[in-house]
Amino acid sequence: MDIYGGYTPVLDKLLNQILNHFEEENKIHQEQTGASLYEHLIGRVKRPESMIEKCQRKELLVNPESALKENRDSVGIRVVCNFIDDIYTCIDLIKDWDNVEIVKQKDYLTNAKPNGYRSYHMILDVKRPEKDIEGNTPGHYFVEVQLRTIAMDTWASLEHEMKYKHKIKNPEMIVKELKRVADELASCDVSMQTLRHLIREED
């Protein structure tokens, strides 16, 4: 079944559009500051089988409307930055993009999840020349953006691995340790940010 109803080519174009936005911003930032805006950038169109599974889990109809309208992560971007300040710089830049509206934000940097997860999530409504699922031209398509530091990204990868692995020994102990490490990494991120400020003040 084609959960995206033939919209996959548009989603591919949308993915490239947002990636190009970030790459252009990074180029400008490097020219102005000599430093990169982010350490690495990855993006994907959610695999059809993953989108089908998500629709079923959320008890939604398995159709293009659910995939493109009810769920808003058919296109996902992850921006991994070196420092916390870089995340907020990216957020400010996104706010100025043409034909892009931020429709939802969740700040898990200052308000971490109970398990220690930290990241900044945004849902963007991006205007495209192609018709959308509701018949609008230009069309509106959603993109999920996650911004985090390298330390946060490493932690999230490990936590994700644990979540989907079965038969783990001592899961309670691991969960407790993951929370402890998340707090330590958050403290290190703040310390690194402070050190960068001090170094730049010397300039």
C-alpha positions, 0 to 999 in steps of 0.5 A: 500500500502507498500510504503517501498516495503518490505524494512521495516525490513532493516529500522528497523535494520538501526534504531537499528544500529544508536541507538546502535551507540549513546548508545555506544558513550554515555557509553564511554563518561560516563566512560571518563567524568562521564556525559551523552552525551545526556539527551534522545534519540528517533528514529522511522521509519516513518509511511507508511501513513506519508510517503505517505502523504509527497510524495503526498505533495511534488508531488512525485510518491507514491512508494518505490523510493520516500520513500527511495531515494527522501525523506531521513527521512524514519529513524529519530533519535532525540538526546536531549542534556543538553548543546550546547557543547554536540550537537557538541561533538555528531556531531564530533563523528558521523563524525568518524563512520565507513560506515556512511557519512554525506551528508547534514547538517543544523545548525539552532543553530547558524542560527535559522529559522525566527520563532525561531526554533533551532536545528542541522539537519544531513542526514547520508548515511549509508552503509548496507549489504542489497541491496538498492532500486537501487540494490546496495550491500552493500546498501546505506540508509538515516537517518535523525538526529536532535540534540537539547537541552532540551529547544529547544526540549520543544519549538519545541514540542509546536510549532509543536502542534500549527502548527497542531492545528486548530481554535487557538485564537490569532495565531499572538500573539502566534507566536510572543510570541513563537519567543520571548520565543525561543530567551530567551531559546537560551540565557539561553542555552548559559548561562548554557553552560558558567556556566558549563565551569566556574564550570569545570574550578574550578576543 
